Amino acid sequence: MDTRENVPGVERKVWDLIRELSHKLKDITSNPVLETVLLATKVLGVRKEDIISKDIVVSPEVENSIVKLVERRASGYPLHYILGEKEFMGLPFFVEEGVFIPRPETEELVEIALDLINRYGVMMVADVGTGSGAIGVSVAKFSEVIVFATDVSEKAVEVSLKNAKRHGVLDRFVVKHGRFLEPFKEDYGKIEMILSNPPYVKKNDRLPRDVLFEPPEALFAGEDGLDFYRAFFEKYSTEGKIVLMEIGEYQVEGLKKIVPQASFLKDTSGKYRFLYINRRFS
């Protein structure tokens, strides 16, 4: 029997290594093989399609590097922090520790926003709590709007600028450090649409291990998860504006008391996901 693949110091086929290592991730993800493939692509500098279609052989040094990344992921560290990016709206976005990782559900918010922008000819948009810039940069990329973005994290401001540059919208994506829309107080009257995926997790909610590595200020919002909305709508008038924000599935009744003028939209899975106000074009 040929046992060369298990001999230290001998080159191995990458698929043999992936099959061997993927079991380490079975308790941390529902896609252990895919995630192991992605970690291997990070080390090898190839596409996942190349790993699937080509008979790639790895040296002991490369194998060791892949093993280290798999073990880091197995500890619960987020996959996309290791990879350094996350796809959103078909675009690659830089992400790193200290910046919220964009979720697929938020793509629906962007799609709704783009439809409203096109329908009503919106030109000035705000993105509150921009994080990686996923919402604001995507909206700028797929329309002609100017985006005013804010975040309480200096790291998020830095990363969102990198993403705006990466996607060629740096001239229409203006981001500043600060809470809510305070950095743009002078321009508030010009803003036609306010977008946000704010923190809305309850203080004591249990979250998956990898999520706990993300910035808590982007996740938690008090005892009932509604602190952001309570503070924002107390401070800012929505007169003459469109507002579209992501919400938690079971927060509608609490939000009706805070924002009685809002309506609530379901996502494609049938869950309430968005708070919507249109006091500009209704």
Contacts in CASP RR format, 6 or more apart in sequence:
PFRMAT RR
TARGET T0000
AUTHOR 0000-0000-0000
METHOD contacts of the structure
MODEL  1
MDTRENVPGVERKVWDLIRELSHKLKDITSNPVLETVLLATKVLGVRKED
IISKDIVVSPEVENSIVKLVERRASGYPLHYILGEKEFMGLPFFVEEGVF
IPRPETEELVEIALDLINRYGVMMVADVGTGSGAIGVSVAKFSEVIVFAT
DVSEKAVEVSLKNAKRHGVLDRFVVKHGRFLEPFKEDYGKIEMILSNPPY
VKKNDRLPRDVLFEPPEALFAGEDGLDFYRAFFEKYSTEGKIVLMEIGEY
QVEGLKKIVPQASFLKDTSGKYRFLYINRRFS
4 10 0 8 1.000
5 12 0 8 1.000
5 13 0 8 1.000
5 16 0 8 1.000
8 60 0 8 1.000
9 60 0 8 1.000
10 60 0 8 1.000
11 57 0 8 1.000
11 58 0 8 1.000
11 59 0 8 1.000
11 60 0 8 1.000
12 57 0 8 1.000
12 58 0 8 1.000
12 63 0 8 1.000
13 55 0 8 1.000
13 56 0 8 1.000
13 57 0 8 1.000
13 58 0 8 1.000
14 40 0 8 1.000
14 44 0 8 1.000
14 51 0 8 1.000
14 56 0 8 1.000
14 57 0 8 1.000
14 58 0 8 1.000
15 51 0 8 1.000
15 56 0 8 1.000
17 40 0 8 1.000
17 58 0 8 1.000
17 63 0 8 1.000
17 66 0 8 1.000
18 33 0 8 1.000
18 36 0 8 1.000
18 37 0 8 1.000
18 40 0 8 1.000
18 51 0 8 1.000
19 33 0 8 1.000
21 36 0 8 1.000
21 66 0 8 1.000
21 67 0 8 1.000
21 70 0 8 1.000
22 32 0 8 1.000
22 33 0 8 1.000
22 35 0 8 1.000
22 36 0 8 1.000
23 32 0 8 1.000
24 32 0 8 1.000
24 70 0 8 1.000
24 71 0 8 1.000
24 74 0 8 1.000
25 32 0 8 1.000
25 35 0 8 1.000
25 36 0 8 1.000
25 70 0 8 1.000
25 73 0 8 1.000
25 74 0 8 1.000
26 32 0 8 1.000
27 74 0 8 1.000
28 73 0 8 1.000
28 74 0 8 1.000
28 76 0 8 1.000
28 209 0 8 1.000
28 210 0 8 1.000
29 35 0 8 1.000
29 73 0 8 1.000
29 79 0 8 1.000
34 48 0 8 1.000
35 73 0 8 1.000
35 79 0 8 1.000
36 70 0 8 1.000
37 48 0 8 1.000
37 51 0 8 1.000
37 52 0 8 1.000
38 48 0 8 1.000
38 79 0 8 1.000
38 83 0 8 1.000
39 66 0 8 1.000
39 69 0 8 1.000
39 70 0 8 1.000
39 73 0 8 1.000
39 79 0 8 1.000
39 82 0 8 1.000
39 83 0 8 1.000
40 51 0 8 1.000
40 66 0 8 1.000
41 47 0 8 1.000
41 48 0 8 1.000
41 50 0 8 1.000
41 51 0 8 1.000
42 69 0 8 1.000
42 82 0 8 1.000
42 83 0 8 1.000
43 62 0 8 1.000
43 65 0 8 1.000
43 66 0 8 1.000
43 69 0 8 1.000
44 50 0 8 1.000
44 51 0 8 1.000
44 56 0 8 1.000
44 58 0 8 1.000
44 62 0 8 1.000
46 54 0 8 1.000
46 56 0 8 1.000
50 56 0 8 1.000
58 66 0 8 1.000
69 82 0 8 1.000
72 82 0 8 1.000
73 79 0 8 1.000
73 82 0 8 1.000
76 209 0 8 1.000
76 210 0 8 1.000
76 213 0 8 1.000
77 210 0 8 1.000
77 213 0 8 1.000
78 101 0 8 1.000
78 210 0 8 1.000
78 211 0 8 1.000
78 213 0 8 1.000
78 214 0 8 1.000
79 210 0 8 1.000
80 86 0 8 1.000
80 95 0 8 1.000
80 101 0 8 1.000
81 95 0 8 1.000
81 96 0 8 1.000
81 97 0 8 1.000
81 101 0 8 1.000
81 213 0 8 1.000
84 94 0 8 1.000
84 95 0 8 1.000
84 96 0 8 1.000
85 92 0 8 1.000
85 93 0 8 1.000
85 94 0 8 1.000
85 95 0 8 1.000
86 92 0 8 1.000
86 93 0 8 1.000
86 95 0 8 1.000
86 101 0 8 1.000
86 102 0 8 1.000
86 132 0 8 1.000
87 93 0 8 1.000
88 102 0 8 1.000
88 104 0 8 1.000
88 106 0 8 1.000
88 107 0 8 1.000
88 132 0 8 1.000
88 134 0 8 1.000
88 138 0 8 1.000
89 107 0 8 1.000
89 110 0 8 1.000
89 134 0 8 1.000
89 138 0 8 1.000
89 141 0 8 1.000
89 142 0 8 1.000
91 137 0 8 1.000
91 138 0 8 1.000
91 141 0 8 1.000
91 167 0 8 1.000
92 166 0 8 1.000
93 102 0 8 1.000
93 132 0 8 1.000
93 133 0 8 1.000
93 134 0 8 1.000
93 137 0 8 1.000
93 163 0 8 1.000
93 166 0 8 1.000
94 132 0 8 1.000
94 159 0 8 1.000
94 162 0 8 1.000
94 163 0 8 1.000
94 166 0 8 1.000
95 101 0 8 1.000
95 102 0 8 1.000
95 132 0 8 1.000
95 159 0 8 1.000
96 155 0 8 1.000
96 159 0 8 1.000
97 213 0 8 1.000
98 153 0 8 1.000
98 155 0 8 1.000
98 156 0 8 1.000
98 214 0 8 1.000
98 215 0 8 1.000
99 131 0 8 1.000
99 132 0 8 1.000
99 153 0 8 1.000
99 155 0 8 1.000
99 156 0 8 1.000
99 159 0 8 1.000
99 215 0 8 1.000
100 131 0 8 1.000
100 132 0 8 1.000
100 156 0 8 1.000
100 214 0 8 1.000
100 215 0 8 1.000
100 218 0 8 1.000
100 219 0 8 1.000
101 132 0 8 1.000
101 214 0 8 1.000
102 132 0 8 1.000
102 133 0 8 1.000
102 134 0 8 1.000
102 135 0 8 1.000
103 197 0 8 1.000
105 246 0 8 1.000
105 267 0 8 1.000
105 273 0 8 1.000
106 134 0 8 1.000
106 135 0 8 1.000
106 197 0 8 1.000
106 246 0 8 1.000
108 267 0 8 1.000
108 268 0 8 1.000
108 273 0 8 1.000
108 274 0 8 1.000
109 135 0 8 1.000
109 195 0 8 1.000
109 197 0 8 1.000
109 244 0 8 1.000
109 245 0 8 1.000
109 246 0 8 1.000
109 273 0 8 1.000
109 274 0 8 1.000
110 134 0 8 1.000
110 135 0 8 1.000
110 138 0 8 1.000
110 139 0 8 1.000
110 142 0 8 1.000
112 244 0 8 1.000
112 265 0 8 1.000
112 274 0 8 1.000
112 276 0 8 1.000
113 125 0 8 1.000
113 135 0 8 1.000
113 139 0 8 1.000
113 193 0 8 1.000
113 195 0 8 1.000
113 244 0 8 1.000
114 139 0 8 1.000
114 142 0 8 1.000
114 143 0 8 1.000
116 122 0 8 1.000
116 193 0 8 1.000
116 242 0 8 1.000
116 244 0 8 1.000
116 278 0 8 1.000
117 125 0 8 1.000
117 139 0 8 1.000
117 143 0 8 1.000
117 145 0 8 1.000
117 193 0 8 1.000
118 143 0 8 1.000
119 281 0 8 1.000
120 192 0 8 1.000
120 242 0 8 1.000
120 280 0 8 1.000
120 281 0 8 1.000
122 145 0 8 1.000
122 192 0 8 1.000
122 193 0 8 1.000
122 242 0 8 1.000
123 144 0 8 1.000
123 145 0 8 1.000
123 146 0 8 1.000
123 192 0 8 1.000
124 145 0 8 1.000
124 146 0 8 1.000
124 148 0 8 1.000
124 187 0 8 1.000
124 190 0 8 1.000
124 191 0 8 1.000
124 192 0 8 1.000
124 193 0 8 1.000
125 136 0 8 1.000
125 139 0 8 1.000
125 145 0 8 1.000
125 146 0 8 1.000
125 147 0 8 1.000
125 148 0 8 1.000
125 191 0 8 1.000
125 192 0 8 1.000
125 193 0 8 1.000
125 194 0 8 1.000
125 195 0 8 1.000
126 147 0 8 1.000
126 148 0 8 1.000
126 149 0 8 1.000
126 150 0 8 1.000
126 181 0 8 1.000
126 184 0 8 1.000
126 191 0 8 1.000
126 193 0 8 1.000
126 194 0 8 1.000
126 195 0 8 1.000
127 133 0 8 1.000
127 135 0 8 1.000
127 136 0 8 1.000
127 139 0 8 1.000
127 147 0 8 1.000
127 148 0 8 1.000
127 149 0 8 1.000
127 150 0 8 1.000
127 195 0 8 1.000
127 196 0 8 1.000
128 149 0 8 1.000
128 150 0 8 1.000
128 180 0 8 1.000
128 181 0 8 1.000
128 194 0 8 1.000
128 195 0 8 1.000
128 196 0 8 1.000
128 198 0 8 1.000
128 232 0 8 1.000
129 149 0 8 1.000
129 150 0 8 1.000
129 151 0 8 1.000
129 152 0 8 1.000
129 156 0 8 1.000
129 196 0 8 1.000
129 197 0 8 1.000
129 198 0 8 1.000
129 218 0 8 1.000
130 136 0 8 1.000
130 149 0 8 1.000
130 150 0 8 1.000
130 151 0 8 1.000
130 156 0 8 1.000
130 157 0 8 1.000
130 160 0 8 1.000
130 175 0 8 1.000
131 151 0 8 1.000
131 153 0 8 1.000
131 156 0 8 1.000
131 159 0 8 1.000
131 160 0 8 1.000
131 218 0 8 1.000
132 156 0 8 1.000
132 159 0 8 1.000
132 160 0 8 1.000
132 163 0 8 1.000
133 149 0 8 1.000
133 156 0 8 1.000
133 159 0 8 1.000
133 160 0 8 1.000
133 163 0 8 1.000
133 164 0 8 1.000
133 173 0 8 1.000
133 175 0 8 1.000
134 163 0 8 1.000
135 195 0 8 1.000
135 196 0 8 1.000
135 197 0 8 1.000
136 147 0 8 1.000
136 149 0 8 1.000
136 160 0 8 1.000
136 173 0 8 1.000
136 195 0 8 1.000
137 147 0 8 1.000
137 160 0 8 1.000
137 163 0 8 1.000
137 164 0 8 1.000
137 167 0 8 1.000
137 169 0 8 1.000
137 173 0 8 1.000
139 145 0 8 1.000
139 147 0 8 1.000
139 195 0 8 1.000
140 146 0 8 1.000
140 147 0 8 1.000
140 164 0 8 1.000
140 167 0 8 1.000
140 169 0 8 1.000
140 172 0 8 1.000
140 173 0 8 1.000
141 167 0 8 1.000
141 168 0 8 1.000
141 169 0 8 1.000
144 172 0 8 1.000
145 172 0 8 1.000
145 193 0 8 1.000
146 172 0 8 1.000
146 174 0 8 1.000
147 169 0 8 1.000
147 172 0 8 1.000
147 173 0 8 1.000
147 174 0 8 1.000
148 174 0 8 1.000
148 175 0 8 1.000
148 176 0 8 1.000
148 181 0 8 1.000
148 184 0 8 1.000
148 187 0 8 1.000
148 191 0 8 1.000
149 160 0 8 1.000
149 173 0 8 1.000
149 174 0 8 1.000
149 175 0 8 1.000
149 176 0 8 1.000
150 175 0 8 1.000
150 176 0 8 1.000
150 177 0 8 1.000
150 178 0 8 1.000
150 179 0 8 1.000
150 180 0 8 1.000
150 181 0 8 1.000
150 182 0 8 1.000
150 183 0 8 1.000
150 184 0 8 1.000
151 157 0 8 1.000
151 160 0 8 1.000
151 175 0 8 1.000
151 177 0 8 1.000
151 178 0 8 1.000
152 177 0 8 1.000
152 178 0 8 1.000
152 179 0 8 1.000
152 217 0 8 1.000
153 177 0 8 1.000
153 215 0 8 1.000
153 217 0 8 1.000
153 218 0 8 1.000
154 177 0 8 1.000
157 175 0 8 1.000
157 176 0 8 1.000
157 177 0 8 1.000
160 173 0 8 1.000
160 175 0 8 1.000
161 170 0 8 1.000
161 173 0 8 1.000
161 175 0 8 1.000
164 170 0 8 1.000
164 173 0 8 1.000
164 175 0 8 1.000
176 183 0 8 1.000
176 184 0 8 1.000
177 183 0 8 1.000
180 231 0 8 1.000
180 232 0 8 1.000
180 235 0 8 1.000
180 236 0 8 1.000
181 188 0 8 1.000
181 191 0 8 1.000
181 194 0 8 1.000
181 236 0 8 1.000
184 191 0 8 1.000
188 236 0 8 1.000
191 241 0 8 1.000
192 240 0 8 1.000
192 241 0 8 1.000
192 242 0 8 1.000
192 280 0 8 1.000
193 241 0 8 1.000
193 242 0 8 1.000
193 243 0 8 1.000
193 244 0 8 1.000
193 280 0 8 1.000
194 236 0 8 1.000
194 238 0 8 1.000
194 241 0 8 1.000
194 242 0 8 1.000
194 243 0 8 1.000
194 244 0 8 1.000
194 245 0 8 1.000
195 244 0 8 1.000
195 245 0 8 1.000
196 232 0 8 1.000
196 244 0 8 1.000
196 245 0 8 1.000
196 246 0 8 1.000
197 245 0 8 1.000
197 246 0 8 1.000
198 221 0 8 1.000
198 228 0 8 1.000
198 229 0 8 1.000
198 232 0 8 1.000
198 245 0 8 1.000
198 246 0 8 1.000
199 217 0 8 1.000
199 218 0 8 1.000
199 219 0 8 1.000
199 220 0 8 1.000
199 221 0 8 1.000
199 225 0 8 1.000
199 227 0 8 1.000
199 228 0 8 1.000
200 221 0 8 1.000
200 225 0 8 1.000
200 226 0 8 1.000
200 228 0 8 1.000
200 229 0 8 1.000
200 246 0 8 1.000
200 247 0 8 1.000
200 248 0 8 1.000
200 251 0 8 1.000
201 207 0 8 1.000
201 219 0 8 1.000
201 220 0 8 1.000
201 221 0 8 1.000
201 225 0 8 1.000
202 220 0 8 1.000
202 221 0 8 1.000
202 222 0 8 1.000
202 223 0 8 1.000
202 224 0 8 1.000
202 225 0 8 1.000
203 220 0 8 1.000
203 221 0 8 1.000
203 222 0 8 1.000
203 223 0 8 1.000
203 225 0 8 1.000
204 223 0 8 1.000
207 219 0 8 1.000
211 219 0 8 1.000
221 227 0 8 1.000
221 228 0 8 1.000
221 229 0 8 1.000
224 254 0 8 1.000
225 251 0 8 1.000
226 251 0 8 1.000
226 254 0 8 1.000
226 255 0 8 1.000
226 258 0 8 1.000
229 245 0 8 1.000
229 247 0 8 1.000
229 255 0 8 1.000
229 258 0 8 1.000
229 259 0 8 1.000
229 275 0 8 1.000
230 258 0 8 1.000
233 258 0 8 1.000
233 259 0 8 1.000
238 261 0 8 1.000
238 277 0 8 1.000
238 279 0 8 1.000
239 279 0 8 1.000
240 279 0 8 1.000
240 280 0 8 1.000
241 277 0 8 1.000
241 279 0 8 1.000
241 280 0 8 1.000
242 277 0 8 1.000
242 278 0 8 1.000
242 279 0 8 1.000
242 280 0 8 1.000
242 281 0 8 1.000
243 262 0 8 1.000
243 275 0 8 1.000
243 276 0 8 1.000
243 277 0 8 1.000
243 278 0 8 1.000
244 274 0 8 1.000
244 275 0 8 1.000
244 276 0 8 1.000
244 277 0 8 1.000
245 274 0 8 1.000
245 275 0 8 1.000
246 273 0 8 1.000
246 274 0 8 1.000
246 275 0 8 1.000
247 255 0 8 1.000
247 264 0 8 1.000
247 272 0 8 1.000
247 273 0 8 1.000
247 274 0 8 1.000
247 275 0 8 1.000
248 272 0 8 1.000
248 273 0 8 1.000
249 271 0 8 1.000
249 272 0 8 1.000
249 273 0 8 1.000
250 272 0 8 1.000
251 272 0 8 1.000
252 264 0 8 1.000
252 272 0 8 1.000
255 262 0 8 1.000
255 264 0 8 1.000
255 275 0 8 1.000
256 262 0 8 1.000
259 275 0 8 1.000
259 277 0 8 1.000
261 277 0 8 1.000
261 279 0 8 1.000
262 275 0 8 1.000
262 276 0 8 1.000
262 277 0 8 1.000
263 275 0 8 1.000
263 276 0 8 1.000
263 277 0 8 1.000
264 272 0 8 1.000
264 274 0 8 1.000
264 275 0 8 1.000
264 276 0 8 1.000
265 272 0 8 1.000
265 273 0 8 1.000
265 274 0 8 1.000
265 276 0 8 1.000
266 272 0 8 1.000
266 273 0 8 1.000
267 273 0 8 1.000
267 274 0 8 1.000
END
